[in-house]
Amino acid sequence: MTGIILFKTALAVYFAAACIYGVSLWGKRVFPARLAAGLLFAALVVHTFSFAARWFPAGEPMLIDLHDALSLFAWVMAAVYLLLQMKTKTRVLGAFISPVICLLMVVASVGLGGAVNAPPVLRGSLVTAHVILSVAGEALFAVASCAGLMYLIQDSLIRRKRAGKFSRLLPSLGDLDRINHLCLLWGVPLLTLGGLAGSFWARIVWGSHWQWDPKQIWTLLAWGCYAFLLHQRLAIGWRGRTAARWSLAVFVILFVLLMAAMPFFGTLHRFV
């Protein structure tokens, strides 16, 4: 019960932060964004305690259902954004990040209150590492796509000389591009390690590293796309609009593919 209350409290504070970010963007004022950032941090703290309250009775992290995965996804997005905000002047980017976090939390609330007793096959460090690393990598890609979207909007305003009062409010193009770069730089290795942990676990459980499961195929496709983008940034020098367009396009395409595949294809990843 404590975990449910904390989760709902975190959701309410995330929503309040998203609304105030919207006010900041609409009113072209910096102060509301500062207040929203404080609320986002408070929500993150409460969200962290909700995980502890949910997992403490089980004695280990329970990451086996949609609620846990989406909740963790939202947590990582909030944590990564707040860390990046400390290094860059991207406070108003929260107006793009926070609505995504709220949406994830709302969908996660559908499975709120479910049992956390996992079968023996889903217990162990490999399962935990697989889920945490994979979700963290995917959440970083989501942050990169939000930064890419804001980059393209701001770049368009500047090119059309319509930035106006927004010029002092919006993050610099350089900071947004830096976020895109850092998210790819960390996201690809995390997804790689998560995939390897899942592969070793699959070998133990199913007798084979690869099962042609739709989720496995989707993860491999995502890894290939983002590894390609990272290569293009590091080796070819993709920056600015090109990197922003590709990071946003890849995320949207992969998300659509995932949503389209879920209702029609069975998957070994539906455990509960």
Buried (B, 14 or more C-beta within 10 A) or exposed (E): EEBBEBBBBBBBBBBBBBBBBBBBBEEBBEEBBEBBBEBBBBBBEBBBBBBEBBBEEEEBBBBBBBBBBBBBBBBBBBBBBBEBBEEBEBBBBBBBBBBBBBBBBBBBBEBBEBEBEBEEEBBBEBBBBBBBBBBBBBBBBBBBBBBBBBBBBBBEBBEEEEBEEBEEBBBBBEBBBBBBBBBBBBBBBBBBBBBBBBBBBBEEBEEEBEBEBBBBBBBEBBBEBBBEBBEBBEEEEBBBBBBBBBBBBBBEEBBEBBEEBBEEEEBBBEEB
